[in-house]
Amino acid sequence: MPQVGPLEILVIVVVALLVFGPKEIPKVARQAAKGWREVQRFQATLRRDIDDVLREADEDDDRGNTPTPTPTLPPKAPATAELDAPKLEAAPQPSSDTTPPADPTP
């Protein structure tokens, strides 16, 4: 995380003075502090909730209360080719001669 040095703090203060003015700076600072406290509370609550859930999960595992596996269907029996595919007659294979067949038309 980047560190904020004295020069950066001075620049932030000068910009805040220019934007808000000297009368509004205390109000803005209070609002920023309230907002930061809310963020920290939310973070602590979220961390506590996550820790509770993880602790409960660890306790369930320690007690042997593992979730039951999802039931699966038995594997299908392999189907025979005779039942699945219709019987087709084989088409005649062309001859392996290099000469084309003669034209039957006169």
N, C-alpha and C positions, 0 to 999 in steps of 0.2 A: 504494500500500500504506500502511495507517495506520502512523503512527509511535508508538513506545512511549516515553513521557516518564518522568521520575523518579517522578512520583506513581503512575503505573500499575505501575511496577516495585515500589514500596513496597507497594502493595495486593496484588500477586501474592505477595510474600515473606510478608506477614502471613497471608494465606489459607493458604499452604503450611505455615507454622508451626502454624496452628490445626488443619489437617487431618492432617498427618503427624507433628507434634511435632519437637522439636529433635534428637532422636537419629536420626530417619529421613531428615531433609533431605539429608544427604550421599549416602546410598544412592539416593534418588530422583533427585537431580541427576546422579549417574553414569549411571543407567539412561536418563535423558532424553538425555544427551549421546551415549550409545551408539546410541540410537534415531535421533537426528538424523544421526549419521555414516552409519548404514545408509541413510537416506533420500538423503543426498547421494551415496553410492556408487551406489545404484540409478539416480539421476537422471543421473549421469555415464556409467554404462554404457548406459543407454537413449539418451542423446544421441549417444554414440559409435556405437552400432549404427545409428541413423537416419542419421547423417552418412555412414557406410560405404555404406549402401544407396543414398542419394542420389548419392554419388560414383560408384558402379558404374553407376547408371542414366545419369549424365552421360557416362561413358566409353563406354557402349554407343551412345549417341546420336552421340557424336563419331566413332566408328568406322563409323557407318552401319549398325549392327546393329539396325535398327528391326524391331519385330515384324511378321510378315507378316499382311496383312489376312485376315480370315475369308472364305473363298470364299462367294459368293452364287449362288443359282439364277438362271437367266435369267428374264426376265419372261414371264408366261403370255401366250399369244396370245389376243386377244380372241375370245370365243366368239360365234357368231352367234345371233340370237334364235330362228331356226328350229330349231336343234339343242337349245337349252336348255329352251324352254318348249313344253309340249304345246299342240296346236291346240285352241282352245276356240271354240265358236260364240257369237256375240254375242247377248245377251238382247235382246228387243224393247224399244225405248225407249218410255216413255209419251208419249202425244200431248201437245202443248203447249196443248190446249184447257183452258179454265178450268172447263168443265162436266165432272162425273164421268161415266164410262161408264154406260150403262143397265144395270139389273139383268136378267140373262138368265133368271131364274127367274120363272114366271107366278104 
